[in-house]
Amino acid sequence: MDYWLFKSEPSTWSWQQQLDRGEQGEEWDGVRNYQARNFMRSMTVGDRGFFYHSQKEKAIVGLVEVIASAHPDSTTDDPRWECVDIKALATMPTPVTLDVCKLEPKLADMVLVNNARLSVQPVTAAEWAIVCKLGGIDPTAL
């Protein structure tokens, strides 16, 4: 299993909207960055991810699971763009802010800390465990 981070502006797609989709999940559409698209192409069903609210909040607010591998993005006719589907798994009891991540020395190499603009990014297993614990979730319980 691999780990990822999915960024969204809450005014465009919020954690609550993701929760409301339930088991059917939602396409992670609209990504128009080749690196982010390539990360989605490498995802497999069952991979886990953080759901990150960008803009003002700048916090990891939930955990998601990839439920469909890369397929054409339904929001465009351009065949270059693909996306995965994700579903909500759990809400972070304590949102983990970007500032908290930057203060944790063990997260110094995390992509989020060094490239906060990338909308889909990898997370290492060690980073996953640290952020889950910071947010009040046992990373082995999911």
C-alpha positions as CSV (number, residue, x, y, z in Angstrom):
1,M,0.0,0.0,0.0
2,D,1.2,3.5,-0.8
3,Y,0.2,6.8,0.8
4,W,-0.7,10.1,-0.8
5,L,-2.0,13.6,0.0
6,F,-4.9,15.1,-2.0
7,K,-5.3,18.9,-1.8
8,S,-8.6,20.8,-2.3
9,E,-9.8,24.3,-1.8
10,P,-12.8,23.9,0.6
11,S,-14.8,26.3,-1.5
12,T,-14.4,23.9,-4.5
13,W,-14.6,20.5,-2.8
14,S,-14.7,20.2,1.0
15,W,-14.1,17.3,3.4
16,Q,-17.8,17.4,4.3
17,Q,-18.7,17.0,0.6
18,Q,-16.3,14.0,0.5
19,L,-17.9,12.5,3.6
20,D,-21.3,13.0,2.1
21,R,-20.4,10.9,-1.0
22,G,-20.1,7.9,1.3
23,E,-19.0,4.5,-0.1
24,Q,-19.5,5.6,-3.7
25,G,-16.7,8.2,-3.3
26,E,-15.8,10.8,-5.9
27,E,-13.5,11.4,-8.8
28,W,-10.5,13.4,-7.9
29,D,-11.0,15.4,-11.1
30,G,-9.8,18.7,-12.5
31,V,-6.0,18.1,-11.9
32,R,-4.1,19.8,-14.7
33,N,-0.5,19.2,-13.5
34,Y,1.5,16.4,-15.2
35,Q,3.4,15.5,-12.0
36,A,0.2,15.2,-10.0
37,R,-1.5,13.2,-12.9
38,N,1.4,10.8,-13.0
39,F,1.2,10.2,-9.2
40,M,-2.5,9.3,-9.8
41,R,-1.5,7.0,-12.6
42,S,0.7,5.1,-10.1
43,M,-2.0,4.7,-7.5
44,T,-3.7,1.4,-6.8
45,V,-7.0,0.5,-5.3
46,G,-6.6,0.4,-1.5
47,D,-3.9,3.1,-1.3
48,R,-4.5,5.6,1.5
49,G,-4.3,9.4,1.5
50,F,-4.7,12.5,3.5
51,F,-7.4,15.0,2.5
52,Y,-5.9,18.5,2.8
53,H,-7.8,21.8,2.9
54,S,-5.8,24.4,1.2
55,Q,-6.2,28.2,1.2
56,K,-6.9,29.7,4.7
57,E,-7.2,26.4,6.7
58,K,-4.0,24.7,5.4
59,A,-4.7,21.5,7.3
60,I,-5.0,17.7,6.9
61,V,-8.6,17.1,7.9
62,G,-9.3,13.5,6.9
63,L,-8.2,10.2,5.6
64,V,-9.3,8.7,2.3
65,E,-8.9,5.5,0.3
66,V,-8.3,5.1,-3.5
67,I,-11.3,3.1,-4.7
68,A,-10.7,3.3,-8.5
69,S,-7.4,3.4,-10.4
70,A,-6.6,6.1,-12.9
71,H,-9.2,6.6,-15.7
72,P,-10.1,9.5,-18.0
73,D,-11.1,12.6,-16.1
74,S,-14.8,13.2,-16.8
75,T,-14.4,17.0,-16.7
76,T,-12.5,17.2,-19.9
77,D,-12.3,15.7,-23.4
78,D,-8.5,16.0,-23.4
79,P,-7.1,12.4,-23.2
80,R,-4.0,13.6,-21.4
81,W,-5.9,14.1,-18.1
82,E,-6.8,11.2,-15.8
83,C,-7.9,10.9,-12.2
84,V,-8.7,8.3,-9.5
85,D,-11.7,7.9,-7.3
86,I,-11.5,8.3,-3.5
87,K,-13.8,7.7,-0.6
88,A,-13.6,9.1,2.9
89,L,-12.3,6.8,5.7
90,A,-12.1,9.0,8.8
91,T,-12.1,12.6,10.0
92,M,-9.0,13.7,11.8
93,P,-10.0,14.3,15.4
94,T,-7.4,17.1,15.4
95,P,-6.7,18.7,12.0
96,V,-2.9,18.7,11.3
97,T,-2.0,22.1,10.0
98,L,0.9,22.9,7.6
99,D,2.5,24.9,10.4
100,V,2.5,21.8,12.7
101,C,4.0,19.7,9.9
102,K,6.8,22.3,9.4
103,L,7.5,22.3,13.2
104,E,8.0,18.5,13.3
105,P,11.6,17.7,12.4
106,K,10.7,14.2,11.2
107,L,8.5,15.8,8.5
108,A,11.2,18.1,7.2
109,D,11.4,16.1,3.9
110,M,7.6,15.7,3.4
111,V,6.5,17.0,0.0
112,L,3.8,19.1,1.6
113,V,6.4,21.0,3.7
114,N,8.6,21.6,0.6
115,N,6.1,21.9,-2.2
116,A,2.8,23.0,-0.8
117,R,1.4,23.9,-4.2
118,L,1.4,20.4,-5.7
119,S,-2.3,19.1,-5.6
120,V,-1.5,15.4,-5.4
121,Q,1.6,14.2,-3.8
122,P,3.3,11.1,-2.3
123,V,3.6,10.5,1.5
124,T,6.0,8.0,3.0
125,A,4.9,5.4,5.4
126,A,6.8,7.1,8.2
127,E,5.2,10.5,7.4
128,W,1.8,8.8,7.3
129,A,2.3,7.3,10.8
130,I,3.6,10.6,12.2
131,V,0.7,12.8,10.8
132,C,-1.9,10.2,11.8
133,K,-0.6,10.3,15.4
134,L,-0.5,14.1,15.4
135,G,-4.1,14.1,14.3
136,G,-5.2,11.7,17.0
137,I,-5.6,8.6,14.8
138,D,-3.9,5.2,15.3
139,P,-2.3,4.6,11.9
140,T,-2.5,0.8,12.4
141,A,-6.2,0.9,13.1
142,L,-7.3,1.6,9.5
